[in-house]
Amino acid sequence: MVSNKDPKSILNELVELPGVMAATVIGRDGFIIECSASNTEIDLDALGAVVSTGFGAAEVMGTEIQLGYLTQTIMEYDLGKILTASCGDNILAIVTEPNAIIGNIRHQIKKNIAELTKLI
């Protein structure tokens, strides 16, 4: 089956989920590869820098205690959440409002991550 989606359209679909403010693909160097955002107040460059560092640290934690390959993280804050997922050699990061339904977002990540990885 041939898909006519591109990375931007997948990220746009993720941003259309209730409570999602931004969906980005970030390189391991911290630079934004592709993004879609409904909230223009989010500093995407800062997001890229801190997500790449945090994801790398989370990978090391899993490796050190032999939990295997890191697939997803969820970080919850007073004013929102950040979900990250391995996207090949890159990282998918989604920023949400505090009341976003995480189960649906995680489902959509799992549903789209393989295709997004191939396209990036």
Secondary structure as GFF3:
##gff-version 3
##sequence-region A 1 120
A	DSSP	alpha_helix	7	15	.	.	.	ID=ss1
A	DSSP	beta_strand	20	27	.	.	.	ID=ss2
A	DSSP	beta_strand	32	37	.	.	.	ID=ss3
A	DSSP	alpha_helix	44	64	.	.	.	ID=ss4
A	DSSP	beta_strand	72	77	.	.	.	ID=ss5
A	DSSP	beta_strand	80	87	.	.	.	ID=ss6
A	DSSP	beta_strand	90	96	.	.	.	ID=ss7
A	DSSP	alpha_helix	102	119	.	.	.	ID=ss8
###
